[in-house]
Amino acid sequence: MREELLSIIEKNSRIDLKELAIRLGKEEIDVVNELQKLEDERIICGYHTLVNWEKTSIEKVTALIEVKVTPQRGQGFDRIASRIYNYPEVRDVYLISGGFDLLVTLEEKSLKDIARFVSEKLSTLDSILSTATHFILKKYKDHGTVIDEHIKDEREVVSL
Amino acid sequence: MNIPLNETILNIKPSGIRKFFDLVSEMDNVISLGVGEPDFDTPWHIRDEGIYALERGKTFYTSNSGLKELRQEICNYQKRTQGIEYNPLNEVLVTVGGSEAIDIGLRTMLNAGDEVIIPQPAYVSYEPCTLLAGGKSVIINLKSENDFRLTPNELLNAITSKTKVLILAYPNNPTGAIMEKEDLEKIAQICINKNIYVMSDEIYSALTYKGEHISIASLPQMKERTILINGFSKAYAMTGWRLGYACGPSDIIKQMTKIHQFAIMCAPTTSQYAAIEALKNGDEDVKTMREAYNQRRRFLMNSFKEMNIKCFEPYGAFYVFPCIKEFGFSSEEFATKLLEEEHVAVVPGSAFGQSGEGFLRISYAYSIENLKEAIIRLKRFIEKLRNLQR
């Protein structure tokens, strides 16, 4: 049940328990227990909402920052990563293979805020060698969801 | 003026589904549970392969029986899912959907007056195709108490000295019924003893919810007397690509290829390239779609249970077939009332043969949100009917 359960709630974490149990063909109590276990094991790490901020009046700027760092003896990239992800304005931090080491995404109210974060906080950290900041101009798809998709049933009438 | 019209064709009744949906198209705010095709788009990697074929200029006819690589992949698929070994050179024909294979298969096998046994409720094309091929349909009215499976006795009672072909369509449209190995073994034995050929329409084979589908052609001595029909429409959500196939004894496939060659030439080339990709790398997509269908199936079965409506549990395709006899209407009356009063479209079971009378075909090739709204309306409708009965 675990895999199927996860794949349902990854798409819709607001689904009610009764419906979830029916769709999985399980008892509600078993689903509740399984969810609890998944949370305890930190397999489920949170329940979030995908927001299209562009449609609101709230200004948001998102940047992807490529970061090159010097790994530290005994701790590899973990220590510098934690120094970065502890800033609340940092949304994601990934260790990446290829031309740079860490990919950091940042969400702020304005371009200026992002510039300030990069120049004052990020690039002044000890082991940071260089950064390259990319601003997101438009989001087409996020978390597997096409942002502006209008689903329309286009099937025509056939006799079968 | 004397319009030239063939009498046999004039006498064919138009499909009951069609008639009903002409009504639907005139209404607003209709929630339909009537459509018999997947609601998913064809997986992107398959579409992409079709586009790539066009880019490379693969815009010519293929050989009459289809691309060799596709026939090989079809054989691989049958080998890995059913353990049946077909020779791609002379035992496979790629057709324009499973429906073409049904048509030309019957035309190939039947002589005037030969009898074709058709267990119903069934897909609407078997009877007219039999008629057009000069054959005679012998209908078996399957029973809900047998979960709409074909029983050995029913088959034996329908066999005469003229019986040539049995059409077996499981997983079944419209009932969602399946036949398991033990059921098929008994049917196979009779076919062997009575020298009857089987046309096994397995278009829904990828969509089963209780173990894997088993083809009658995989049973001993059955490959040589079975035309296995399958395709890409239901498994890979590829209805509009119009691609299916037939596998069977080379003597029959060879003659079918003749009709196919003169009537069709070859199946669409773009679709054939896409289908190769589907068979090679589409297993995961099928699994994902099957899981989604299964969740919806459970949701519907649970809703009928809550409404206290009789419905046997279907383990295949994407249909449920609840019984509405308690309300005292014919299926068509019930479906029409439901459409008029609650704007929910379902297909009357009687469209699939006399034995479908008293049932509805409800398709779950719809999003769960869509199904939920439809069930709310259906519940309201049924409560109203029950209150009136009291």
Interface residues (C-beta under 8 A of the other chain):
Chain A: E4 S7 I8 E19 I22 R23 L24 G25 D153 R155 V157 V158 S159 L160
Chain B: P14 S15 I17 R18 F21 D22 V24 S25 S32 V35 G36 E37 D39 Y123 V124 S125 N173 E291 N294 Q295 R296 R298 F299 N302 I368
